[in-house]
Amino acid sequence: MTKPNPTACLLVIGNEVLSGRTQDANINFIARGLGEIGIPLREVRVIPDVRETIVGTLNEVRARFDHVFTTGGIGPTHDDITSECVAEAFGVPWEPHPEAWARMEAHYAKTAEGVAAFNAARQRMATMPRGATLIDNAISIAPGFTIGNVHVMAGVPRIMQAMFATLAPRLAGGPPIISRAVHSTGAAEGQIAAGLEAIQNRYPELDLGSYPYYRAHGQGVAIVAKGNDPAQAEAAIAEVTALFVSLGATPVQGEPDPA
């Protein structure tokens, strides 16, 4: 029997996301990146910079998922409390990380301000839960970290992506999650629902999703099969293609153009 893929949850941490001031740009990147290494993202939560919420949510999800990723809240300002909350959740001290501290101190010593640039605010970014393993940051030096099954990364997309590139090779995944798709303009979900359910029942190991779309030239529906068996995904999409044809719709392989 094939061992199931490990699962993941993402916590997007930040009042700015909940208020609408900042539009999250990390979910799509992380979901796709994890899929490529066989760790399907099963849940995403957006939570505020509130200590009790971060600690409680983190303890809940790290017990349910193989991997938990967080973005946001590891900068130098007073509202960047993710790191200390992770320490509280794990019941360990929040303290200077020797390697992170040395890296950042050396980095700032080379700046025009010299050693003074590594001030108390920036020292917060080198303070982590005891036992944390660093996630390198090639963009702005301040690292993220892993403790247990929790991976803590920056919220700034470019920095988060650099951290993820470092982290991904260290993660134990499973078979890559692949997808196959077919769409048809002129078809509607109500027309295909029964036939689609029957196909899903024949391929229980796949996730068969239905996604309606609206374009200037008409409405349609796209069907996407996701799983880790390419042959099954292709077979399911072949059946969906035949379903479209049986209803008088013209199927087109792949997903529709975004415009």
VEXRO-749060 format. One record per residue (C-alpha): y, x, z; residue number from 1. Coordinates in Angstrom, 3 decimals. Example, Ala and Ser with C-alpha at 12.3 -4.5 7.8 and 13.67 -1.06 7.14 Angstrom:
BEGIN
[[-4.500 12.300 7.800] 1];
[[-1.060 13.670 7.140] 2];
REM end
This chain:
BEGIN
[[0.000 0.000 0.000] 1];
[[3.451 1.328 -0.934] 2];
[[5.587 2.236 2.045] 3];
[[8.747 0.090 2.101] 4];
[[12.055 1.732 1.337] 5];
[[14.194 2.621 4.356] 6];
[[17.095 0.237 4.869] 7];
[[20.788 0.749 5.507] 8];
[[23.808 -0.992 6.983] 9];
[[27.443 -0.077 6.415] 10];
[[30.199 -0.617 8.976] 11];
[[33.670 -0.579 7.450] 12];
[[35.955 0.090 10.411] 13];
[[39.679 -0.564 10.303] 14];
[[42.329 -3.159 11.079] 15];
[[43.994 -2.327 7.754] 16];
[[41.007 -3.653 5.815] 17];
[[40.809 -6.880 7.826] 18];
[[44.549 -7.490 7.455] 19];
[[44.401 -7.117 3.684] 20];
[[46.737 -4.134 3.660] 21];
[[43.972 -1.873 2.359] 22];
[[41.369 -2.923 -0.183] 23];
[[38.031 -1.293 0.564] 24];
[[36.848 0.960 -2.247] 25];
[[33.818 2.454 -0.523] 26];
[[31.231 -0.329 -0.452] 27];
[[30.399 -0.188 -4.149] 28];
[[30.160 3.608 -4.177] 29];
[[27.913 3.772 -1.126] 30];
[[25.681 0.906 -2.287] 31];
[[25.112 2.545 -5.670] 32];
[[24.658 6.003 -4.204] 33];
[[22.113 4.796 -1.665] 34];
[[20.247 2.833 -4.335] 35];
[[19.832 6.020 -6.364] 36];
[[18.026 7.697 -3.458] 37];
[[15.957 4.644 -2.565] 38];
[[17.817 3.387 0.502] 39];
[[18.905 -0.185 -0.236] 40];
[[22.091 -1.324 1.481] 41];
[[21.088 -4.557 3.228] 42];
[[24.194 -5.438 5.194] 43];
[[27.917 -4.648 5.311] 44];
[[30.245 -5.547 8.161] 45];
[[34.000 -5.087 8.358] 46];
[[35.126 -4.684 11.960] 47];
[[38.422 -3.870 13.701] 48];
[[39.525 -0.768 15.589] 49];
[[38.433 -2.323 18.877] 50];
[[36.284 -0.226 21.193] 51];
[[34.031 -3.025 22.449] 52];
[[33.421 -4.314 18.923] 53];
[[32.590 -0.907 17.491] 54];
[[30.235 0.044 20.328] 55];
[[28.476 -3.332 20.435] 56];
[[28.095 -3.638 16.679] 57];
[[26.887 -0.070 16.297] 58];
[[24.212 -0.480 18.974] 59];
[[23.057 -3.720 17.377] 60];
[[22.705 -2.427 13.831] 61];
[[21.319 1.032 14.593] 62];
[[18.368 -0.694 16.247] 63];
[[17.744 -2.877 13.169] 64];
[[18.242 -0.480 10.249] 65];
[[16.839 2.924 9.361] 66];
[[20.302 4.254 8.530] 67];
[[23.787 3.144 9.576] 68];
[[26.854 4.448 7.761] 69];
[[30.403 4.056 9.010] 70];
[[33.678 4.579 7.167] 71];
[[37.103 4.835 8.751] 72];
[[38.587 5.694 12.107] 73];
[[38.002 9.464 12.311] 74];
[[41.540 10.671 11.622] 75];
[[44.095 12.172 14.060] 76];
[[46.015 9.106 15.249] 77];
[[45.646 6.914 18.333] 78];
[[43.846 4.119 16.449] 79];
[[41.177 6.493 15.094] 80];
[[38.588 5.765 17.755] 81];
[[35.326 5.641 15.811] 82];
[[34.063 9.044 16.948] 83];
[[34.551 8.404 20.649] 84];
[[33.035 4.926 20.283] 85];
[[29.921 6.421 18.683] 86];
[[29.625 8.775 21.659] 87];
[[29.858 5.809 24.014] 88];
[[27.247 3.873 22.030] 89];
[[24.805 6.801 22.313] 90];
[[25.673 7.457 25.947] 91];
[[26.675 11.085 25.375] 92];
[[29.902 13.018 26.059] 93];
[[32.683 13.088 23.481] 94];
[[33.606 16.749 23.393] 95];
[[34.823 19.571 21.140] 96];
[[32.189 20.415 18.545] 97];
[[32.034 24.241 18.467] 98];
[[31.459 24.615 14.737] 99];
[[33.948 21.923 13.691] 100];
[[36.529 23.355 16.081] 101];
[[36.112 26.899 14.737] 102];
[[36.325 25.759 11.115] 103];
[[39.456 23.704 11.631] 104];
[[41.178 26.285 13.816] 105];
[[40.594 28.953 11.170] 106];
[[41.758 26.620 8.412] 107];
[[45.040 25.717 10.067] 108];
[[45.708 29.320 11.124] 109];
[[46.113 30.116 7.422] 110];
[[48.829 27.499 6.917] 111];
[[52.562 28.107 7.151] 112];
[[52.633 26.698 10.687] 113];
[[49.866 29.005 11.841] 114];
[[47.696 28.297 14.889] 115];
[[50.213 25.729 16.142] 116];
[[49.207 23.464 13.233] 117];
[[45.875 22.860 14.958] 118];
[[47.564 20.569 17.451] 119];
[[46.132 17.991 19.846] 120];
[[46.067 15.297 17.177] 121];
[[44.074 17.436 14.756] 122];
[[41.810 18.610 17.553] 123];
[[40.642 15.006 17.856] 124];
[[39.004 15.413 14.437] 125];
[[36.927 18.317 15.820] 126];
[[35.858 16.305 18.870] 127];
[[32.533 14.517 18.475] 128];
[[29.513 13.121 20.321] 129];
[[27.394 15.859 21.878] 130];
[[24.494 16.686 19.560] 131];
[[26.258 15.650 16.348] 132];
[[25.393 17.406 13.082] 133];
[[28.323 17.989 10.767] 134];
[[28.837 16.347 7.379] 135];
[[30.926 18.794 5.369] 136];
[[34.225 17.763 3.826] 137];
[[35.301 19.847 0.845] 138];
[[38.561 17.937 0.418] 139];
[[40.446 18.128 3.706] 140];
[[38.203 20.317 5.954] 141];
[[37.789 17.821 8.852] 142];
[[34.064 16.942 8.839] 143];
[[32.157 13.772 9.431] 144];
[[28.958 13.816 11.446] 145];
[[25.472 12.438 11.952] 146];
[[23.938 11.527 15.288] 147];
[[20.550 9.836 15.401] 148];
[[20.413 7.446 12.452] 149];
[[24.209 6.991 12.321] 150];
[[26.311 8.768 9.689] 151];
[[30.066 8.758 10.316] 152];
[[32.385 9.320 7.361] 153];
[[36.062 9.076 6.484] 154];
[[37.644 5.917 5.127] 155];
[[39.736 7.616 2.435] 156];
[[37.598 7.124 -0.692] 157];
[[37.908 10.634 -2.162] 158];
[[37.045 12.242 1.171] 159];
[[34.227 9.788 1.859] 160];
[[32.721 10.544 -1.553] 161];
[[32.817 14.290 -0.843] 162];
[[31.084 13.702 2.488] 163];
[[28.467 11.448 0.907] 164];
[[27.689 14.121 -1.700] 165];
[[26.920 16.525 1.146] 166];
[[24.974 13.976 3.169] 167];
[[22.813 12.351 0.481] 168];
[[20.418 15.279 -0.094] 169];
[[19.585 15.264 3.638] 170];
[[18.538 11.620 3.720] 171];
[[14.892 10.624 3.526] 172];
[[14.815 7.813 0.989] 173];
[[12.193 6.090 -1.086] 174];
[[11.666 5.280 -4.750] 175];
[[15.042 4.749 -6.491] 176];
[[16.249 1.157 -6.719] 177];
[[16.509 0.336 -10.416] 178];
[[17.977 -2.704 -12.129] 179];
[[17.476 -4.496 -15.426] 180];
[[19.698 -7.308 -16.680] 181];
[[20.116 -9.934 -19.356] 182];
[[22.943 -12.408 -19.862] 183];
[[23.857 -15.314 -22.082] 184];
[[27.211 -16.919 -22.773] 185];
[[26.780 -20.666 -23.042] 186];
[[24.006 -20.863 -20.450] 187];
[[24.612 -22.295 -16.984] 188];
[[22.905 -21.713 -13.655] 189];
[[21.951 -25.367 -13.369] 190];
[[19.966 -25.112 -16.596] 191];
[[17.947 -22.069 -15.615] 192];
[[17.519 -22.585 -11.864] 193];
[[13.996 -24.034 -11.907] 194];
[[12.651 -21.568 -14.452] 195];
[[14.313 -18.661 -12.665] 196];
[[12.763 -19.642 -9.339] 197];
[[9.329 -19.694 -10.947] 198];
[[9.879 -16.188 -12.315] 199];
[[11.043 -14.938 -8.917] 200];
[[7.883 -16.355 -7.353] 201];
[[5.780 -14.368 -9.816] 202];
[[7.590 -11.147 -8.880] 203];
[[8.041 -11.334 -5.090] 204];
[[8.767 -7.607 -4.749] 205];
[[11.862 -7.894 -6.944] 206];
[[15.294 -9.227 -6.070] 207];
[[16.199 -11.563 -8.937] 208];
[[19.891 -12.424 -8.799] 209];
[[21.867 -14.989 -10.788] 210];
[[25.566 -14.274 -11.443] 211];
[[27.740 -16.777 -13.338] 212];
[[30.753 -15.453 -15.214] 213];
[[33.748 -16.885 -16.991] 214];
[[35.389 -15.334 -20.039] 215];
[[38.005 -16.444 -22.559] 216];
[[35.223 -17.161 -25.052] 217];
[[33.164 -19.220 -22.603] 218];
[[31.107 -19.230 -19.461] 219];
[[27.656 -17.806 -19.009] 220];
[[25.215 -16.369 -16.522] 221];
[[23.766 -12.905 -15.983] 222];
[[20.366 -12.326 -14.394] 223];
[[19.704 -8.990 -12.696] 224];
[[16.289 -7.797 -11.483] 225];
[[16.338 -5.073 -8.816] 226];
[[13.453 -3.207 -7.263] 227];
[[11.631 0.106 -7.359] 228];
[[9.077 -0.752 -10.060] 229];
[[10.646 -0.432 -13.540] 230];
[[7.691 -2.108 -15.240] 231];
[[7.976 -5.196 -13.049] 232];
[[11.744 -5.368 -13.540] 233];
[[11.362 -5.160 -17.318] 234];
[[8.614 -7.781 -17.322] 235];
[[10.713 -10.174 -15.237] 236];
[[13.740 -9.727 -17.493] 237];
[[11.524 -10.336 -20.545] 238];
[[10.531 -13.673 -18.997] 239];
[[14.175 -14.522 -18.286] 240];
[[15.017 -13.644 -21.886] 241];
[[12.335 -16.064 -23.058] 242];
[[13.711 -18.698 -20.688] 243];
[[17.173 -18.389 -22.250] 244];
[[15.676 -18.760 -25.723] 245];
[[13.669 -21.833 -24.680] 246];
[[16.922 -23.481 -23.599] 247];
[[18.655 -22.728 -26.882] 248];
[[20.811 -19.937 -25.445] 249];
[[21.200 -16.512 -27.044] 250];
[[20.214 -13.712 -24.647] 251];
[[21.900 -10.312 -24.676] 252];
[[20.291 -7.413 -22.852] 253];
[[22.354 -5.818 -20.101] 254];
[[25.245 -7.190 -18.099] 255];
[[28.289 -8.817 -19.720] 256];
[[31.446 -6.853 -20.430] 257];
[[33.843 -7.093 -17.473] 258];
[[36.758 -8.336 -19.598] 259];
REM end
